[in-house]
Amino acid sequence: MTQQGVRWTADQVLALAPDATSRKAGSKLGAAGPWSEAGSAEEGTVWGLCKGSGSKPYQTVIDIADTSGPAYKCSCPSRKFPCKHALGLLLLWAGGDGAVPSAAEPPDWAEQWIKGRRQRAEEKRTAGASGSSQASADPEAARRRAERRAVRVTAGATELEQRLTDLLRGGLAGAEQAGYGLWEETAARMVDAQAPGLAARVRELGAIPASGPGWPVRLLEECALLHLLDQGWLRREGLPDGLADTVRSRIGLPASADGPPVRDRWLVLAQYDTADVKLTTRRIWLHGADSGRTALLLSYGAAGRAPELTLPVGLALEAELTAYPGAGQLRATLGEQFAPPAPASIRPPGMTTAEATARYGDALRDDPWLDSVPVTLDRVIPAPDGDSWQLADADADTALPLTPAARSRPGLWRLVALSGGAPVKVFGECGHRGFTPLTAWPQGSGEAVRLC
């Protein structure tokens, strides 16, 4: 049940926007002027009619209590989710000034969508339970499929080892002359071997030659990590169980969350998307108020479409999470949700910059291919460092450089403005390239500020 007395902030609503254009357009519709017959219900729905350029207003309805985050329906022709009308209606509702009153019953057009959606969700849960039973009914067939795939992955890893050997024998300078075609052809061979993790790493290798000063060193480092992953697979039988699971995950083999469910109040620390030509990946970081655990949820959408799972930063949800296998792996799946996301005063405990780098070093023992770890820095101040930026400890003579990606984002200036030269608490990802700030809190009890 959603709590009608608890309203989201405008920043939490705008964090749902699929792009900057939608964020700007939605902000303009966050006033009462274009809206009529707006209302909300105790079960967590908000609806309204928005005047557009046509003769008929757009019918907009939002299910706030959906277990995977807000769900939207609008009669406008936009293919963005949420569209500007949904964002505007949520902003109007978040204002809490009576523009979206609590109503006993939604209109028929909103009620039909809500009932249909919840019925489909129940059917999906039933079908999922049935599918799990059927999948486990023939474990022998599953074992044979896994064995056939393992044979193909082994063949691909063996071939990749030979190609890396040829590259090093011929000298790294030859990689610049060969061009990207060689790497793409090798990546295609790894796809044929059903090892998508190896394919992705090979494609990353192809972008390194001629990428700027020091590229031979970077190429050699990445080749070494790829060689280590190959050898981890080829010698997986001798690895500890947790590390073997990590190798399987890095190779790209599917796995199911199998840890014991952990029920907690999970604070949404950060949410951001990365995209390529085929897929949009959404990463959502959570912090358990009671367990103290940090967990990562992944959600995917086809290219050009936002993933379905949406959890606004700064909200907390009471839910169960189940972890995936692998030493040091933080990925989990969202299980039963006992209440919709709502604003919370939870804050993750912080650490110094020195402790953050030590945590990354410790994590590499369990997963040598790890690019970064999630950490919360306490009492740090953003400060320029020549042509770069860093987060300096307010109480010690230590600092963490920001990653090149972080320095090019508008979130850096939001962080600088939030700090104003005073210490702040910052959550982000700490790795060998530096620190990427994702969310910040000012000193005291201020609201979370999204930086990504």
Residue, then its C-alpha position, 0 to 999 in steps of 0.5 A: m500500500t502506498q502512503q498518500g501522505v508521503r510525497w517524493t521530491a522533484d529530484q526523485v521524479l526527474a531521476l526517472a526521465p529517460d533523457a534531458t529533453s524529457r526532463k525539461a519537457g516534463s518540468k514544464l508540465g509539473a504545474a496545474g494549468p494543463w491538467s484536469e480531473a487529476g486524482s490519486a488512490e490509496e492503492g498507489t495510482v495517480w491519474g489525470l487528463c493533460k491538455g495537448s495540441g489536439s482536441k482530446p486531452y491525453q489520458t495519463v495514469i501511473d502505478i506507483a506501487d508497482t513492485s518493479g518501480p513506477a509503471y506508466k500509461c499515456s495516450c500520447p504518441s511518445r515512445k519514451f517511458p516515462c513520457k513528459h506527461a507522466l513526469g509532469l503528473l508525478l511532479l504535480w503529485a509530488g508537490g503535495d499542494g492539493a492539485v492531485p487530490s485523493a479520490a475514492e475511485p479512479p476513472d474507468w480508463a485508468e481502472q481498466w489499465i490498472k486491473g489489466r496490468r495487475q492481472r498480467a503480473e499475477e499470471k506472469r508470477t504463476a507462469g514463472a513458478s510453473g516454468s521453474s518446476q518444469a525446468s527442474a523436472d529434467p535435470e539430466a537434459a540441463r546437465r547435457r546442455a551445460e556440458r555441450r556449452a562448456v566444450r564450446v567455451t573451452a574451444g573458444a578460450t583455447e583459440l583466444e589463448q593462441r591469438l594472444t600468443d601470436l599478438l605478443r610474439g609479433g609485438l604490440a605495434g602490430a596491433e595498431q597496424a592490424g586495425y579493428g577488423l582483427w579484433e571484431e573477427t576474434a570477438a565473433r569467434m567468441v560469440d560462436a563459442q557461446a562466451p559473450g564475456l570473452a567477446a566483450r573483452v576482445r572488443e574492448l581490446g580493439a578500441i585500445p590501439a592508437s587511443g592516445p599516449g600510453w596505449p601499448v601499456r593499457l593493451l598489455e594490461e588488458c591482454a594479461l587480464l584476458h589471459l588470466l580469465d582464459q586460464g581461469w576457465l581452462r583450470r576451473e576444476g582446481l579453483p575454489d568454488g566462489l572463484a570458479d563461479t566468478v570465472r563462469s560469470r565473467i565468461g558470460l555463462p548464465a546463473s541464477a540467484d541462489g543465495p538465501p533471501v535477505r529481507d531489509r529496508w533497502l535504500v536506493l543509492a544510485q541508478y544509471d544507464t549504459a547503452d550500446v547498439k543492442l542493449t541498454t543496461r540499468r544499474i541500481w545500487l542498494h544499501g540494506a539498513d539492517s544488514g549493512r549490505t550493498a547490492l546491485l540490481l541489473s535491468y535490461g532494455a532493447a536499444g533505444r528503450a529504457p529498462e522496466l525496473t526503476l527505483p528513484v534515488g533516495l527512496a527506500l523499499e522493504a523487500e527481499l533480495t537474493a544474491y547471485p553466486g560468485a566470490g565477492q559478487l554483489r549482484a542480486t535479484l529483487g524478490e518479494q516487495f512488501a511496500p512501495p518505495a518511499p522517502a527515507s532518512i537512511r544514510p549509508p556509513g562512510m569511510t575515508t579515501a584511504e579505506a576506499t582504495a584498500r577495499y578495492g584492493d581487497a575485492l580484487r583478490d576475489d575478482p581480479w577483473l573487477d573495475s570498481v567497487p561501491v563505496t561511500l566516502d564521508r567528509v570529502i571536499p571536491a577540489p581541483d587538481g591541476d587540470s583534473w578534480q579530486l575528492a579530498d578528505a576533510d580530516a586527512d591529507t589524502a584524496l581520490p582522483l575523479t575518473p575521466a568520465a566523471r570529470s566530463r559530466p554535469g554532475l561534477w558541478r552539482l557536487v561542487a555547488l552542493s559542497g560549497g567548500a564544505p565536507v559532503k558524503v558521496f556514494g560512488e564507484c572506486g576503481h583503478r581509474g579513480f572515483t566516479p561520484l553517483t550520489a551525494w548528501p550535504q552535511g546534516s540531514g539533507e536529501a540525496v542529490r543525484l549526480c549521474 
